[in-house]
Amino acid sequence: MAGVAAAPRLVAATVMPPTPAQTEGPFYPVRLPDDRDADLVRVTGSDAQALGVVTHVVGRVLSPDGRPLPGVLVEIWQCDAHGRYRHPRERGTTALDAGFQGYGQTLTDAGGGYRFRTIRPVAYPGRTPHIHFKLGTFAGELLTTQMYVAGEPGNERDGPLNAIRDLELRRRLLVELRPADAIEPGALTGTFDIVVDAG
């Protein structure tokens, strides 16, 4: 019998579950600020730097099969070091930090990567420290979620975080912040990879 050609080996692709969706919350900007770059620590036209610990948040946006997704718009917004958002419905009593941009956006690069320079998120009444993320393309919104700081005591009581019943999915929103003196003296850094089903 003639030799039989070897059948090709089928390698199952690793499929990652999408990053859990989270509430947008009440403080997504009503109008996007003029300064909306990826550096939230400095506002164009201001000499002041934001209060708080400078934090570099980096990551990649991936499809469930691990492919990088370039050209995705990544938006973030968060409260300042006083626990206040730049939003007309925010009713805090302390002054806003004029040196903090509060909102930023960037496009993922060819490898699906993104980078923001912001501050370590802080707690405010009712919430543990977090940063809001929204992802989209020209075709529409892909995902709204939140990034949390691993090890924060308030994580155990935070409503939106604990609404995720699957512990493994919940852990994927927790990011360890580590010293990043090699990037910037006194700064922190953390990696938040985001998996979205882009269709």
Secondary structure, DSSP 4 states (H G I P E B T S, - for coil): -PPPPPPPPP-PPP-PPPPPP----TTS-SS--S--SSB-SB-TT--PBPSS-EEEEEEEEE-TTS-B-TT-EEEEE---TTS--SSTT---SSPP-TT---EEEEE--TTSEEEEEEE----BTTB-SEEEEEEEETTEEEEEEEEEETT-GGGGG-HHHHT---HHHHHTTEE--EE-TTTSTT-EEEE--EE----
